[in-house]
Amino acid sequence: MRCILCEKLNFKGICDKCLKKLLQEERHVRILEGGLKVYSFFNYNSILPILFTKHHFWGHRILKEIASHTFKKFAQNFEFSEKVAAVAIDDKPSGGYSHTAILTHALRSASIVPVYGALRAKNPVKYSGQTYEFRRKNPRGFVLLPKVRNFKYAILIDDVVTSGFTLKEAKESLEKEGIDTLFALVLADAKDN
């Protein structure tokens, strides 16, 4: 297998040199309409080839590697007064695995409990490459499944935030059930791209 960024041979899908360079990027925070803070680890353009690996059966290897250096390290430093649910945005498997479930799994810690299959979209619309107006007019219609209702607090997980509609809608779905969303974690923010 070759590094997804520089094409040098390696077994992880991303070489140590490229990973180190990526990890030097500054984290970003965006506050969405309604006050939801979204923390992102990377610049969208620098991680774009990695994000596209989610469309391939071998992409789980690269996502696990990236998640262990970002989401997992975040979780190790996160403390809260009670258990917090890590809720992936529509983590229905596609192509053999769910990219958001991989990111969510990396958050397992003393304070964070990954909850899989908790938030499902009734409308399976794909937002990738769609306009702001399309996203606004086509909500996902999330359904909250019972397994997350035992928590008072949640962290939303996705790979990319673009318009923020999906995260905002997911937050509102949790709020209807009395669950407070502390913030969202994503790999990249595509707002300035």
N, C-alpha and C positions, 0 to 999 in steps of 0.2 A: 504494500500500500504506500502511497505517496502523500506527503504533506499537502493538505488542501490549499495552503497559501503559497508555498515556495516550490512544491513538487519534489522535494528531496525524499528519498526512501526513509520510511519509518513505520512502526507498527501501530501507532496510536491514531494516525490520521492527521495529526498536527505535530510538527516537530517542536522540540523544546525551545529552539531559538525564536520561532514565530510565536509560540505561546507566551514566552517571556516578554516579547515586544508588545503583544496585545495587552497583557496584564499591567503594563506600565501606563495605560490610558487612565485618565481621571474618570471617576464615577460622576454621574449626572443626576440631578433631581428636577423633575417637572411637576408642577401642581396643576392638575386638571380642573376644569370647571366643576364646581361642587366641592373642591378642596382635597381631593384624593392625591396624595404624594406618590409619585412613581419614580423609583430608583432604578437607574440603568447602569450597567457595567461597561458598555462599550459604545464607541461611535458606530453608527449603523453601517457606513461604507466600509469600515475596516473589518467588520465581521460578516459582511454579506455572503461571501462564499461558504462560511460556516453555517449561516442560517439556512441556506439552500440545501444543505445536506439532509435536512429533515424530510426531504422528498425522496430519499434513497434508503434502501434497506440497511446500508452500512453507516448511515448517519448517526445512529445511536452511539457508536464508539466515540465520535468526535464530540457530540453533545455531553456525554458523560465526563469526558476529560475537561471540557470547558466548565461544566457545572461543578466539578470537584474543586476548581480553582476560584470560583466566584460564589455561587449559591452556598456551597458547603462551608466555605470560610466565613461568609456572612453569618450563617447559622451558629457557628461556633462562638461568635462574639455577641450574639443576640440574647438578651435576657429580658424576661417579662414576668410579672407577678403570678400569672397562671398560664396554662397551656394555650397555645395559639394554633389554629388550623391553617395549614398551607393548602390553599385551594387553587388548583390549576384551572385555567380557562379552557373549558371543553376538551378534556384530556382523552377523548375517544381515540383509540388506536387507529392509525392510518399507515399502511405499508408495513405492518408488523409491530409497531411500537408507537407510543405517544411522546412527542418531543416535550410537551409541557409536563408530563408525568416524570420524565427523566429529571427535569429541572426541579420539580417539586420534591422528588425523592432525595435529592442532595441536601435539602433543608432539614432533614431529620436530625433533631437535637433534643436536649433536655427541655427546651421551651417550645419547640415547634413540632407539630405532628402532621405529617403529610396525610391528606384525606383525598383519596382518588375517586373519580367518578361522581363527585359531589355537585358539580355545576354543569348541566347539559343544555345545549342550545336546541330549542324546538325548531328554529329556522336554520338549516345547515348551510347558510349562505357563506361563500368564501370572499373575504375582503381583500385578499392579496391582489395588488394592482388596481384596485377600484378607487374611484374618486371619493372625496370628502362627502359630497352630496349623496352618492350611492350608499355609503356607510350610514349616513344619518337616516335615510329613508328605509333601510332594511335592517331593523334591529334583530338581534339574535334570539330574543325571547327566552331567556334562561329559565330553567327549572332547577330548583334546589332540591337535591335528593336528601333523604332523612339523615344520612350518616354524618353530616356536618352540623346538624341542629343541636348537638351536645356542646358546642363551643360558643363562647360569648364573643370571641375575637378571631379575626382571620387576616391572612396575608394573601393577596391575589398574585398568581404566577402566570406569566405569559412570556413568549420569546421576544416580541417586539411591541412597542406602543407606537401607533401612527397618529390617528386622530384622537384616540382616547375613548371613543364611543364604547368599545367592547368592555374596557375596564370600568367605565362609569356605569354601564348597564349591569355588570356583574356585582358591583358594589351595591347598587340599588336593590338587586335581588336578595343579597345577604341582609341588607337593612330591613327589608320587609319581614324577615324571619327573626329580627332582633339581634343579628350578628353585626358587630362593629368591625369594619375593615380598617386595620391600622395603616396599611400602605400597600403598594404593589411593587413587585420585583420583576424586572424584565432584563433580558440580555442587552437589548439596544433600543434607543429612542430614534425613530425615523423622522422626527418633526422638522429638523433643519436640512433634510435631504430631498 
